[in-house]
């Protein structure tokens, strides 16, 4: 995993940071507005720390206009993470498709179910007759 990708996943691991990104997906906001939903659970400096993690990961950009700091979402790291996940999704999908094909071939090669077997019921295995070993040979039953 590249360093940027590691930072993205690390930043996304926290539910507070994901909630901040969800807010920014609706539009730019200042730090106070972003902190508002969390004010009962954490301090403004704690929210600011979360924003710094998102900034270091490149997910959030801050711009300064006079005394206001406006935050905006940078979607590029999310696209890189999505591309990485998509690569593995395609690999697993192909693998599961091959498994499905194999299972269909296996089912097609099995003998048909007996007439007494109900639909959806697993086939019954017949017990093998017990053989008498050397210990039982010659003993009266």
GIBELCOR-V963441 format. One record per pair of residues at least 24 apart in sequence whose ideal C-beta (glycine too) atoms are under 8 Angstrom apart, sorted by the first residue. I is the first residue (numbers start at 1). GAP is how many residues later the second one is. Records with the same first field share a line. If there is no record, write none. Layout:
I->GAP + GAP
//
This chain:
1->83
4->53 + 54 + 73 + 76
5->72 + 75 + 76 + 79
7->49 + 50 + 51 + 70
8->49 + 50 + 51 + 69 + 70 + 72 + 73
9->72
10->43 + 47
11->42 + 43 + 45 + 46 + 48
12->47 + 69
14->36 + 39
16->26 + 31 + 34
17->33 + 36 + 37
20->27 + 30 + 31 + 34 + 40
21->33 + 38 + 39 + 52
24->36 + 47 + 48 + 49
25->48
28->42 + 43 + 44
29->41 + 42
30->38 + 39 + 40 + 41
31->38 + 40
34->37
//
